[in-house]
């Protein structure tokens, strides 16, 4: 389980610049695989061997009356509640504003670790420049320049020191951990209730009614499971109206903890950008996945409806061609029993190992059918391959010149491996290494 670091503050203080600086890139794009959304507010980072997820949030403006600004404030609050460490960013050139004071008051009420980050400081010889920020009551200011990277290493040192020590799962390794994720109001809670056969979580037609991840252990056919529902019970007075852009925050930790992700899509809405964010994260984290199309009973159908819908889903989620799709109705319980059958299947595929000799036989046949490309007079040679891990299945491929192994040929090899070994429902990882012939 990775700790979560949330970056909060009012607009134009450099939150996104700091986000990109901490996560090692100029943009928040995680990968260029077609179909993976480019609009990110989260990204994984590493510092001194500690891996964590950084969340960027919208700017909090407290003095203006605007429904959208209220939603941003509410969703920043969600990020604060989800985070292990909070970075409160202020502008060192402008000084303390009313909005800074309001945000500071919000943060002082939390029980979370907060680091006050004074951005846009480029001269550190005069500490009186940022002494005023002690007034915010959040401890020692941490002066940085996010755009130039000054003092960000020292800031990261403090961040990782605050991470909780024990983030290990309490469950047996053979237990299949299932994360049920999706946008608000797609029927996650109803689906979990039907799978478990009891009213475990509150069901409401108000998006955002559900909040915390709830672990429910259960067993079936001598197999132990834990269903991690990104839904929880809270008083109606606590219900906010979440914006679509931020609801993904609630799914991150559940996905991190899982073996298999049940991604719930609404048959009425189809695949949205928010769905791509959530399931794209699961793909990047190497999780097995089942796509569950809920509310299928509400769709008017002919003999081609299911085929057309499945084709649309595949086109929208090009990076997730390996995931099985099932059409269900939590209301009528249509096909619900088959969901756990698919979970068992993809969990087995997620842990599947192939022998090195057979793997290399398949790779050699693939190379003979379609020889690798050449570049600038050099021809790529696939020398040897071996599987090094599971969850997800991970392969090292030794080649003579890694830089000329094109993405398209790598995808060709992946398709050949899938044709022969299956690996349905799970991503496959390749590690390309140079080896002398």
C-alpha positions as CSV (number, residue, x, y, z in Angstrom):
1,X,0.0,0.0,0.0
2,X,1.4,3.4,-1.0
3,X,1.0,6.5,1.2
4,X,-0.9,9.4,-0.3
5,X,0.4,13.0,-0.4
6,X,-2.2,15.7,-1.1
7,X,-1.1,19.2,-2.4
8,X,-3.6,21.9,-1.4
9,X,-3.8,25.7,-1.4
10,X,-5.4,28.6,-3.2
11,X,-5.1,29.2,-6.9
12,X,-1.8,30.3,-8.6
13,X,0.5,29.4,-5.7
14,X,2.4,26.8,-7.8
15,X,0.6,23.5,-6.7
16,X,0.7,22.0,-10.2
17,X,4.3,23.0,-10.6
18,X,5.2,21.3,-7.3
19,X,3.1,18.3,-8.4
20,X,5.2,17.9,-11.5
21,X,8.4,18.6,-9.7
22,X,7.8,15.9,-7.1
23,X,6.6,13.3,-9.6
24,X,9.5,13.9,-11.9
25,X,7.9,15.2,-15.0
26,X,6.7,18.4,-16.7
27,X,3.2,16.9,-17.2
28,X,0.9,14.6,-15.2
29,X,0.8,12.0,-18.0
30,X,1.7,8.6,-16.7
31,X,2.0,6.7,-19.9
32,X,1.3,7.2,-23.6
33,X,-0.7,4.0,-24.2
34,X,-3.7,4.9,-26.4
35,X,-6.9,5.2,-24.5
36,X,-5.3,6.1,-21.1
37,X,-6.6,9.5,-20.1
38,X,-4.1,12.3,-20.3
39,X,-5.9,14.5,-17.7
40,X,-4.4,13.4,-14.4
41,X,-4.5,14.8,-10.9
42,X,-2.5,12.0,-9.4
43,X,0.9,10.3,-10.1
44,X,3.2,7.9,-8.4
45,X,6.5,9.1,-7.1
46,X,9.6,7.7,-5.3
47,X,12.1,9.2,-2.9
48,X,14.8,7.3,-1.1
49,X,13.2,4.0,-1.8
50,X,9.7,5.0,-0.6
51,X,6.9,4.9,-3.1
52,X,3.9,7.1,-2.8
53,X,1.0,8.7,-4.7
54,X,0.8,12.5,-5.1
55,X,-2.6,14.2,-5.6
56,X,-3.0,17.6,-7.1
57,X,-6.1,19.6,-6.2
58,X,-8.0,22.6,-7.5
59,X,-7.3,26.0,-6.0
60,X,-9.4,26.8,-2.9
61,X,-11.0,30.2,-2.9
62,X,-13.2,30.8,0.1
63,X,-14.4,34.3,-0.3
64,X,-16.3,34.0,-3.6
65,X,-19.8,32.7,-3.9
66,X,-19.7,30.2,-6.8
67,X,-21.1,26.7,-6.8
68,X,-18.1,25.3,-8.7
69,X,-15.6,26.9,-6.3
70,X,-17.6,25.3,-3.4
71,X,-17.3,21.9,-5.1
72,X,-13.5,22.4,-5.5
73,X,-13.3,23.2,-1.8
74,X,-15.3,20.1,-1.0
75,X,-13.1,17.9,-3.1
76,X,-9.9,19.4,-1.7
77,X,-11.4,18.3,1.7
78,X,-11.8,14.8,0.3
79,X,-8.1,14.8,-0.7
80,X,-7.2,16.0,2.8
81,X,-9.2,13.2,4.4
82,X,-7.6,10.6,2.1
83,X,-4.1,11.8,2.5
84,X,-1.4,10.6,4.9
85,X,0.6,13.8,4.4
86,X,-0.7,17.2,3.3
87,X,1.4,19.9,1.6
88,X,-0.2,23.3,2.1
89,X,1.3,25.6,-0.6
90,X,1.4,29.4,-0.2
91,X,2.9,32.1,-2.3
92,X,6.1,33.5,-0.7
93,X,6.1,36.6,-2.9
94,X,2.5,37.7,-2.2
95,X,2.4,36.8,1.4
96,X,-0.5,35.6,3.5
97,X,-4.0,36.1,2.1
98,X,-7.5,35.7,3.5
99,X,-7.8,32.5,1.5
100,X,-4.6,31.2,3.0
101,X,-5.9,31.8,6.5
102,X,-9.2,30.0,5.7
103,X,-7.4,27.0,4.3
104,X,-5.0,27.0,7.3
105,X,-8.0,27.0,9.6
106,X,-9.4,24.0,7.8
107,X,-6.1,22.1,8.0
108,X,-5.6,22.9,11.7
109,X,-8.8,20.9,12.4
110,X,-7.5,17.8,10.8
111,X,-5.5,15.1,12.6
112,X,-3.2,14.7,9.6
113,X,0.4,15.7,9.2
114,X,0.6,19.0,7.4
115,X,3.8,20.6,6.0
116,X,3.5,24.4,5.2
117,X,5.3,25.0,1.9
118,X,6.2,28.6,1.0
119,X,6.7,28.5,-2.7
120,X,8.5,31.1,-5.0
121,X,11.4,31.7,-2.5
122,X,14.7,32.0,-4.3
123,X,16.9,33.7,-1.7
124,X,17.4,31.8,1.5
125,X,20.0,33.9,3.2
126,X,17.3,36.1,4.8
127,X,14.9,33.9,6.8
128,X,12.7,36.9,7.8
129,X,11.3,36.7,4.2
130,X,9.1,33.8,5.2
131,X,8.8,34.3,9.0
132,X,5.3,35.8,8.6
133,X,3.9,32.4,7.6
134,X,4.3,31.2,11.2
135,X,1.1,33.2,11.8
136,X,-0.8,30.4,10.0
137,X,-0.3,28.1,13.0
138,X,1.0,25.2,11.0
139,X,4.5,25.0,12.3
140,X,7.8,25.7,10.5
141,X,7.5,27.1,7.0
142,X,9.4,25.1,4.3
143,X,10.7,27.6,1.7
144,X,11.1,26.2,-1.8
145,X,11.1,27.2,-5.5
146,X,9.1,24.5,-7.2
147,X,9.8,25.9,-10.7
148,X,13.6,25.7,-10.1
149,X,13.6,22.7,-7.8
150,X,15.3,24.5,-4.9
151,X,14.9,22.9,-1.5
152,X,12.4,20.3,-2.9
153,X,14.7,17.5,-1.9
154,X,14.7,18.7,1.7
155,X,10.9,18.9,1.5
156,X,10.7,15.3,0.3
157,X,13.0,14.2,3.2
158,X,10.4,15.6,5.6
159,X,7.5,14.1,3.6
160,X,8.8,10.5,3.7
161,X,9.7,10.8,7.4
162,X,5.9,11.4,8.1
163,X,4.7,8.3,6.3
164,X,3.0,5.6,8.4
165,X,5.3,2.7,9.1
166,X,2.8,-0.1,8.9
167,X,0.8,-0.2,5.7
168,X,0.8,-3.9,5.3
169,X,-2.3,-6.0,4.5
170,X,-3.6,-8.1,7.4
171,X,-4.9,-10.8,5.1
172,X,-3.5,-14.2,4.2
173,X,-1.6,-14.1,0.8
174,X,-4.1,-16.6,-0.7
175,X,-7.0,-14.3,0.0
176,X,-8.3,-12.6,-3.1
177,X,-8.7,-8.9,-2.4
178,X,-11.3,-7.3,-4.7
179,X,-11.7,-3.5,-5.1
180,X,-15.1,-2.4,-6.4
181,X,-14.6,1.0,-8.0
182,X,-16.3,3.4,-10.4
183,X,-17.8,6.8,-10.7
184,X,-20.5,8.0,-8.2
185,X,-23.9,6.6,-8.7
186,X,-23.0,3.7,-11.0
187,X,-24.4,1.1,-8.5
188,X,-21.3,0.0,-6.7
189,X,-23.0,-0.3,-3.3
190,X,-26.0,-2.1,-4.8
191,X,-23.7,-4.5,-6.6
192,X,-21.7,-5.3,-3.4
193,X,-24.9,-5.8,-1.4
194,X,-26.1,-8.4,-4.0
195,X,-22.7,-10.2,-4.1
196,X,-22.6,-10.4,-0.3
197,X,-26.3,-11.2,0.0
198,X,-26.9,-8.5,2.7
199,X,-27.3,-4.8,3.1
200,X,-23.7,-4.1,4.0
201,X,-23.6,-0.5,2.7
202,X,-26.1,2.3,2.4
203,X,-27.6,2.6,-1.1
204,X,-28.7,6.0,-2.3
205,X,-29.4,7.7,-5.6
206,X,-27.4,10.7,-4.4
207,X,-23.9,10.7,-5.9
208,X,-21.4,10.9,-3.2
209,X,-23.5,9.3,-0.5
210,X,-20.8,6.7,-0.1
211,X,-17.4,7.6,1.3
212,X,-14.9,5.3,3.0
213,X,-13.6,2.0,1.8
214,X,-15.1,-0.9,3.7
215,X,-13.4,-4.3,4.0
216,X,-15.8,-7.3,4.0
217,X,-14.2,-10.7,4.3
218,X,-16.2,-13.7,3.0
219,X,-15.6,-17.2,1.7
220,X,-17.0,-19.2,-1.3
221,X,-16.1,-22.7,-2.4
222,X,-13.2,-22.8,0.1
223,X,-11.8,-19.6,-1.3
224,X,-11.3,-16.6,1.0
225,X,-12.1,-13.1,-0.3
226,X,-12.0,-9.6,0.9
227,X,-14.3,-7.1,-1.0
228,X,-13.0,-3.6,-0.7
229,X,-16.0,-1.4,-1.4
230,X,-15.2,2.3,-2.1
231,X,-18.5,3.0,-0.4
232,X,-19.3,3.6,3.3
233,X,-21.9,4.9,5.6
234,X,-22.0,8.5,6.8
235,X,-24.6,11.0,8.0
236,X,-26.6,12.9,5.3
237,X,-25.4,16.1,6.9
238,X,-21.9,15.1,5.6
239,X,-23.0,14.5,2.0
240,X,-21.4,16.9,-0.5
241,X,-21.9,17.1,-4.2
242,X,-18.6,15.8,-5.6
243,X,-17.3,16.9,-9.0
244,X,-16.6,14.0,-11.4
245,X,-12.9,15.0,-11.6
246,X,-12.1,14.3,-8.0
247,X,-14.1,11.1,-7.2
248,X,-11.2,9.1,-8.5
249,X,-9.3,10.0,-5.3
250,X,-11.5,7.6,-3.3
251,X,-10.5,4.7,-5.5
252,X,-6.7,5.0,-5.4
253,X,-6.0,3.3,-2.2
254,X,-8.6,0.5,-2.7
255,X,-7.0,-0.3,-6.1
256,X,-3.5,-0.3,-4.5
257,X,-4.7,-2.8,-1.9
258,X,-6.4,-5.1,-4.4
259,X,-5.6,-8.2,-6.5
260,X,-8.6,-7.8,-8.7
261,X,-10.5,-4.7,-9.6
262,X,-14.2,-4.8,-10.4
263,X,-14.7,-1.7,-12.5
264,X,-18.4,-0.8,-12.5
265,X,-19.7,1.2,-15.5
266,X,-23.1,2.6,-16.0
267,X,-24.8,1.1,-19.0
268,X,-26.8,4.4,-19.5
269,X,-23.7,6.6,-19.6
270,X,-21.2,4.3,-21.3
271,X,-17.5,5.0,-20.8
272,X,-16.7,8.5,-19.5
273,X,-13.4,10.2,-19.0
274,X,-13.7,9.6,-15.3
275,X,-14.0,5.9,-15.9
276,X,-10.8,6.0,-17.9
277,X,-9.0,7.7,-15.0
278,X,-10.1,5.1,-12.5
279,X,-9.5,2.0,-14.6
280,X,-6.4,3.5,-16.2
281,X,-4.9,3.7,-12.7
282,X,-5.7,0.0,-12.1
283,X,-4.0,-0.9,-15.4
284,X,-0.9,1.1,-14.5
285,X,-0.7,-0.6,-11.1
286,X,-0.8,-4.0,-12.7
287,X,-4.1,-5.2,-11.3
288,X,-6.3,-7.9,-12.7
289,X,-9.6,-6.4,-13.9
290,X,-13.2,-7.3,-14.7
291,X,-15.4,-4.7,-16.4
292,X,-19.0,-4.9,-15.1
293,X,-21.6,-3.0,-17.0
294,X,-24.4,-2.4,-14.5
295,X,-28.0,-1.3,-15.0
296,X,-28.2,-3.4,-18.2
297,X,-31.9,-3.9,-17.5
298,X,-32.5,-0.2,-18.3
299,X,-31.3,-0.5,-21.8
300,X,-33.6,-1.1,-24.8
301,X,-32.1,-4.0,-26.7
302,X,-32.2,-5.8,-30.0
303,X,-30.0,-8.8,-31.0
304,X,-27.0,-6.5,-31.7
305,X,-27.2,-4.2,-28.7
306,X,-24.7,-6.1,-26.5
307,X,-22.2,-6.6,-29.3
308,X,-22.3,-2.8,-30.2
309,X,-21.9,-1.8,-26.6
310,X,-19.0,-4.1,-26.1
311,X,-17.3,-2.8,-29.2
312,X,-17.8,0.8,-28.0
313,X,-16.2,-0.1,-24.6
314,X,-13.3,-1.8,-26.3
315,X,-12.7,1.3,-28.5
316,X,-12.8,3.7,-25.6
317,X,-10.5,1.5,-23.4
318,X,-7.9,0.4,-25.9
319,X,-5.4,-0.3,-23.2
320,X,-7.7,-2.7,-21.5
321,X,-8.4,-5.2,-24.3
322,X,-7.5,-8.1,-22.0
323,X,-10.3,-7.4,-19.4
324,X,-13.5,-9.6,-19.6
325,X,-16.8,-7.7,-19.8
326,X,-20.0,-8.8,-18.1
327,X,-23.4,-7.1,-18.4
328,X,-25.4,-7.2,-15.2
329,X,-28.2,-5.7,-13.2
330,X,-27.8,-5.3,-9.5
331,X,-31.5,-4.5,-9.3
332,X,-32.7,-7.7,-11.0
333,X,-29.6,-9.7,-10.0
334,X,-29.1,-10.7,-13.6
335,X,-25.7,-12.5,-14.1
336,X,-24.4,-11.4,-10.6
337,X,-23.2,-14.9,-9.7
338,X,-20.9,-14.9,-12.7
339,X,-19.0,-11.9,-11.4
340,X,-17.2,-14.0,-8.8
341,X,-16.5,-16.7,-11.3
342,X,-14.7,-14.1,-13.5
343,X,-12.9,-12.8,-10.4
344,X,-11.6,-16.3,-9.7
345,X,-10.5,-16.8,-13.3
346,X,-8.6,-13.5,-13.7
347,X,-7.0,-13.9,-10.2
348,X,-5.6,-17.2,-11.4
349,X,-4.4,-15.6,-14.7
350,X,-2.9,-12.8,-12.7
351,X,-0.7,-15.4,-10.8
352,X,0.0,-17.7,-13.8
353,X,3.6,-18.7,-14.5
354,X,4.9,-20.2,-17.8
355,X,8.1,-22.3,-18.2
356,X,11.1,-20.6,-19.6
357,X,11.6,-23.3,-22.3
358,X,8.0,-23.0,-23.6
359,X,8.1,-19.2,-23.4
360,X,11.3,-19.0,-25.6
361,X,9.8,-21.5,-28.0
362,X,6.8,-19.2,-28.5
363,X,9.0,-16.1,-28.8
364,X,11.2,-17.8,-31.4
365,X,8.1,-18.9,-33.5
366,X,6.8,-15.3,-33.3
367,X,10.1,-13.9,-34.5
368,X,10.2,-16.3,-37.4
369,X,6.7,-15.4,-38.4
370,X,7.4,-11.7,-38.2
371,X,11.1,-10.8,-37.9
372,X,12.0,-7.7,-35.8
373,X,12.6,-4.4,-37.5
374,X,16.0,-2.9,-38.3
375,X,17.0,0.7,-37.7
376,X,20.0,2.5,-39.2
377,X,21.5,-0.8,-40.4
378,X,21.0,-2.6,-37.1
379,X,18.5,-5.5,-36.8
380,X,16.9,-6.2,-33.5
381,X,17.6,-9.7,-32.2
382,X,15.5,-11.3,-29.5
383,X,18.0,-13.4,-27.5
384,X,16.2,-14.9,-24.5
385,X,13.1,-14.4,-22.4
386,X,12.1,-15.5,-18.9
387,X,9.2,-14.8,-16.5
388,X,10.4,-13.1,-13.4
389,X,7.2,-12.3,-11.5
390,X,3.4,-12.5,-11.1
391,X,0.6,-10.1,-10.1
392,X,1.1,-9.0,-12.9
393,X,2.9,-11.5,-15.0
394,X,6.3,-9.9,-15.7
395,X,8.9,-10.9,-18.3
396,X,12.5,-9.9,-18.9
397,X,13.4,-10.0,-22.6
398,X,17.1,-9.8,-23.5
399,X,17.9,-8.2,-26.8
400,X,21.0,-6.9,-28.6
401,X,19.8,-3.3,-29.0
402,X,17.0,-2.3,-26.6
403,X,16.6,1.2,-28.2
404,X,15.4,-0.2,-31.5
405,X,12.6,-2.4,-30.0
406,X,9.6,-0.4,-31.1
407,X,6.4,-0.3,-29.0
408,X,4.5,-1.9,-31.8
409,X,6.8,-5.0,-31.9
410,X,6.6,-5.3,-28.1
411,X,2.8,-5.3,-28.5
412,X,3.1,-8.0,-31.1
413,X,5.1,-10.2,-28.7
414,X,2.5,-9.5,-26.0
415,X,-0.3,-10.6,-28.3
416,X,1.6,-13.8,-29.2
417,X,2.1,-14.6,-25.5
418,X,-1.6,-14.0,-24.8
419,X,-2.6,-16.2,-27.8
420,X,-0.6,-19.1,-26.3
421,X,-0.9,-18.7,-22.6
422,X,-4.1,-16.7,-22.0
423,X,-3.4,-14.1,-19.3
424,X,-7.0,-13.0,-19.7
425,X,-8.0,-10.2,-17.3
426,X,-4.4,-9.2,-16.4
427,X,-1.9,-6.7,-17.8
428,X,1.5,-8.0,-18.8
429,X,4.8,-6.2,-18.0
430,X,7.9,-6.4,-20.1
431,X,11.4,-5.5,-18.9
432,X,13.8,-5.0,-21.9
433,X,17.5,-5.6,-21.2
434,X,20.6,-5.5,-23.3
435,X,22.6,-8.7,-23.5
436,X,25.7,-9.5,-25.5
437,X,25.2,-12.0,-28.3
